[in-house]
Amino acid sequence: MKKAQQYFQAVLKELGQDSLTLNLLGDDAVTKSITEFLQSQLASHLDGLKVEVTNIPKQSRITHMQSGDYDFGLHRLGSRFPRCDSFLNLFTTESGGMLSMMN
């Protein structure tokens, strides 16, 4: 964590700020406990970082992510079939998976 703190302090210096506030976007039901855990861990290990959590319904979260209206977010990956190619296809623009959502 010392290295992470050093990098974070370098970022603050480059930005000319002594603190930074970021918004973490997650689902209201599924990822709520995870986003709260991440918020507490990041705040306790990176001096000067404040993480504001926004947990909203999945469809609203997806809309925010597609429009780029967030700093960082938590998204679950899943597959309809228990085959490795089902998971690998999530990262192609043709599959309608994660990459298509970001384009």
ChimeraX commands (.cxc) that place a marker at each C-alpha (Angstrom):
marker #1 position 0.00,0.00,0.00 radius 0.5
marker #1 position 2.95,2.33,0.45 radius 0.5
marker #1 position 3.57,2.25,-3.30 radius 0.5
marker #1 position -0.11,2.99,-4.01 radius 0.5
marker #1 position 0.03,5.96,-1.63 radius 0.5
marker #1 position 3.18,7.22,-3.36 radius 0.5
marker #1 position 1.54,6.99,-6.77 radius 0.5
marker #1 position -1.61,8.67,-5.49 radius 0.5
marker #1 position 0.39,11.53,-3.96 radius 0.5
marker #1 position 2.17,11.96,-7.31 radius 0.5
marker #1 position -1.23,12.20,-9.02 radius 0.5
marker #1 position -2.38,14.85,-6.55 radius 0.5
marker #1 position 0.81,16.81,-7.09 radius 0.5
marker #1 position 0.43,16.64,-10.87 radius 0.5
marker #1 position -3.18,17.83,-10.58 radius 0.5
marker #1 position -2.14,20.59,-8.19 radius 0.5
marker #1 position -4.60,19.40,-5.53 radius 0.5
marker #1 position -4.33,18.15,-1.98 radius 0.5
marker #1 position -7.37,15.87,-2.26 radius 0.5
marker #1 position -9.52,14.15,-4.84 radius 0.5
marker #1 position -13.16,13.06,-4.81 radius 0.5
marker #1 position -14.27,10.23,-7.09 radius 0.5
marker #1 position -17.68,8.70,-7.65 radius 0.5
marker #1 position -18.01,4.90,-7.52 radius 0.5
marker #1 position -21.07,3.64,-9.38 radius 0.5
marker #1 position -22.74,0.35,-8.45 radius 0.5
marker #1 position -26.02,-1.51,-8.33 radius 0.5
marker #1 position -28.42,-0.84,-5.49 radius 0.5
marker #1 position -28.96,-4.48,-4.56 radius 0.5
marker #1 position -26.22,-6.72,-5.86 radius 0.5
marker #1 position -23.03,-4.69,-5.43 radius 0.5
marker #1 position -23.98,-2.38,-2.54 radius 0.5
marker #1 position -21.87,-4.16,0.10 radius 0.5
marker #1 position -18.91,-4.39,-2.28 radius 0.5
marker #1 position -18.98,-0.69,-3.19 radius 0.5
marker #1 position -19.18,0.24,0.49 radius 0.5
marker #1 position -16.20,-2.03,1.24 radius 0.5
marker #1 position -14.19,-0.49,-1.60 radius 0.5
marker #1 position -15.09,2.98,-0.38 radius 0.5
marker #1 position -13.81,2.27,3.14 radius 0.5
marker #1 position -10.63,0.55,1.96 radius 0.5
marker #1 position -9.67,3.23,-0.54 radius 0.5
marker #1 position -10.34,6.04,1.94 radius 0.5
marker #1 position -8.38,4.36,4.72 radius 0.5
marker #1 position -5.34,3.56,2.55 radius 0.5
marker #1 position -5.07,6.60,0.28 radius 0.5
marker #1 position -4.78,9.86,2.20 radius 0.5
marker #1 position -6.60,12.62,0.39 radius 0.5
marker #1 position -9.00,10.37,-1.51 radius 0.5
marker #1 position -12.72,10.63,-0.90 radius 0.5
marker #1 position -14.95,8.07,-2.60 radius 0.5
marker #1 position -18.62,8.88,-2.98 radius 0.5
marker #1 position -20.74,5.80,-3.70 radius 0.5
marker #1 position -23.80,5.90,-5.94 radius 0.5
marker #1 position -25.78,2.66,-5.83 radius 0.5
marker #1 position -28.68,2.76,-8.28 radius 0.5
marker #1 position -30.85,0.20,-10.09 radius 0.5
marker #1 position -28.97,-1.84,-12.71 radius 0.5
marker #1 position -30.62,-0.28,-15.76 radius 0.5
marker #1 position -29.85,3.24,-14.48 radius 0.5
marker #1 position -26.24,2.21,-13.77 radius 0.5
marker #1 position -25.86,0.89,-17.30 radius 0.5
marker #1 position -27.26,4.16,-18.71 radius 0.5
marker #1 position -24.77,6.17,-16.61 radius 0.5
marker #1 position -21.90,3.92,-17.73 radius 0.5
marker #1 position -22.85,4.20,-21.40 radius 0.5
marker #1 position -22.94,7.99,-21.16 radius 0.5
marker #1 position -19.66,8.13,-19.22 radius 0.5
marker #1 position -21.40,9.78,-16.27 radius 0.5
marker #1 position -19.19,8.27,-13.53 radius 0.5
marker #1 position -15.55,8.08,-12.41 radius 0.5
marker #1 position -15.33,4.35,-11.85 radius 0.5
marker #1 position -17.86,1.59,-11.46 radius 0.5
marker #1 position -18.48,-1.96,-10.42 radius 0.5
marker #1 position -19.97,-4.23,-13.03 radius 0.5
marker #1 position -20.60,-7.95,-12.82 radius 0.5
marker #1 position -19.79,-10.26,-15.70 radius 0.5
marker #1 position -21.86,-13.33,-16.36 radius 0.5
marker #1 position -22.57,-15.89,-19.00 radius 0.5
marker #1 position -25.61,-17.82,-20.05 radius 0.5
marker #1 position -23.59,-21.01,-20.54 radius 0.5
marker #1 position -20.80,-22.58,-18.43 radius 0.5
marker #1 position -18.30,-22.51,-21.30 radius 0.5
marker #1 position -15.08,-20.52,-21.41 radius 0.5
marker #1 position -15.87,-19.02,-24.82 radius 0.5
marker #1 position -19.07,-17.57,-23.36 radius 0.5
marker #1 position -16.93,-15.50,-20.98 radius 0.5
marker #1 position -14.33,-14.60,-23.61 radius 0.5
marker #1 position -17.05,-13.35,-25.94 radius 0.5
marker #1 position -18.03,-10.76,-23.35 radius 0.5
marker #1 position -14.99,-8.77,-24.47 radius 0.5
marker #1 position -15.87,-8.45,-28.14 radius 0.5
marker #1 position -17.81,-5.59,-29.67 radius 0.5
marker #1 position -19.93,-7.99,-31.72 radius 0.5
marker #1 position -21.24,-9.90,-28.69 radius 0.5
marker #1 position -23.11,-7.00,-27.14 radius 0.5
marker #1 position -20.88,-7.45,-24.07 radius 0.5
marker #1 position -18.71,-5.02,-22.16 radius 0.5
marker #1 position -16.81,-3.57,-25.11 radius 0.5
marker #1 position -19.94,-2.79,-27.06 radius 0.5
marker #1 position -21.26,-0.94,-24.01 radius 0.5
marker #1 position -18.12,1.25,-23.93 radius 0.5
marker #1 position -18.09,2.16,-27.63 radius 0.5
marker link #1:1,2 radius 0.2
marker link #1:2,3 radius 0.2
marker link #1:3,4 radius 0.2
marker link #1:4,5 radius 0.2
marker link #1:5,6 radius 0.2
marker link #1:6,7 radius 0.2
marker link #1:7,8 radius 0.2
marker link #1:8,9 radius 0.2
marker link #1:9,10 radius 0.2
marker link #1:10,11 radius 0.2
marker link #1:11,12 radius 0.2
marker link #1:12,13 radius 0.2
marker link #1:13,14 radius 0.2
marker link #1:14,15 radius 0.2
marker link #1:15,16 radius 0.2
marker link #1:16,17 radius 0.2
marker link #1:17,18 radius 0.2
marker link #1:18,19 radius 0.2
marker link #1:19,20 radius 0.2
marker link #1:20,21 radius 0.2
marker link #1:21,22 radius 0.2
marker link #1:22,23 radius 0.2
marker link #1:23,24 radius 0.2
marker link #1:24,25 radius 0.2
marker link #1:25,26 radius 0.2
marker link #1:26,27 radius 0.2
marker link #1:27,28 radius 0.2
marker link #1:28,29 radius 0.2
marker link #1:29,30 radius 0.2
marker link #1:30,31 radius 0.2
marker link #1:31,32 radius 0.2
marker link #1:32,33 radius 0.2
marker link #1:33,34 radius 0.2
marker link #1:34,35 radius 0.2
marker link #1:35,36 radius 0.2
marker link #1:36,37 radius 0.2
marker link #1:37,38 radius 0.2
marker link #1:38,39 radius 0.2
marker link #1:39,40 radius 0.2
marker link #1:40,41 radius 0.2
marker link #1:41,42 radius 0.2
marker link #1:42,43 radius 0.2
marker link #1:43,44 radius 0.2
marker link #1:44,45 radius 0.2
marker link #1:45,46 radius 0.2
marker link #1:46,47 radius 0.2
marker link #1:47,48 radius 0.2
marker link #1:48,49 radius 0.2
marker link #1:49,50 radius 0.2
marker link #1:50,51 radius 0.2
marker link #1:51,52 radius 0.2
marker link #1:52,53 radius 0.2
marker link #1:53,54 radius 0.2
marker link #1:54,55 radius 0.2
marker link #1:55,56 radius 0.2
marker link #1:56,57 radius 0.2
marker link #1:57,58 radius 0.2
marker link #1:58,59 radius 0.2
marker link #1:59,60 radius 0.2
marker link #1:60,61 radius 0.2
marker link #1:61,62 radius 0.2
marker link #1:62,63 radius 0.2
marker link #1:63,64 radius 0.2
marker link #1:64,65 radius 0.2
marker link #1:65,66 radius 0.2
marker link #1:66,67 radius 0.2
marker link #1:67,68 radius 0.2
marker link #1:68,69 radius 0.2
marker link #1:69,70 radius 0.2
marker link #1:70,71 radius 0.2
marker link #1:71,72 radius 0.2
marker link #1:72,73 radius 0.2
marker link #1:73,74 radius 0.2
marker link #1:74,75 radius 0.2
marker link #1:75,76 radius 0.2
marker link #1:76,77 radius 0.2
marker link #1:77,78 radius 0.2
marker link #1:78,79 radius 0.2
marker link #1:79,80 radius 0.2
marker link #1:80,81 radius 0.2
marker link #1:81,82 radius 0.2
marker link #1:82,83 radius 0.2
marker link #1:83,84 radius 0.2
marker link #1:84,85 radius 0.2
marker link #1:85,86 radius 0.2
marker link #1:86,87 radius 0.2
marker link #1:87,88 radius 0.2
marker link #1:88,89 radius 0.2
marker link #1:89,90 radius 0.2
marker link #1:90,91 radius 0.2
marker link #1:91,92 radius 0.2
marker link #1:92,93 radius 0.2
marker link #1:93,94 radius 0.2
marker link #1:94,95 radius 0.2
marker link #1:95,96 radius 0.2
marker link #1:96,97 radius 0.2
marker link #1:97,98 radius 0.2
marker link #1:98,99 radius 0.2
marker link #1:99,100 radius 0.2
marker link #1:100,101 radius 0.2
marker link #1:101,102 radius 0.2
marker link #1:102,103 radius 0.2
view
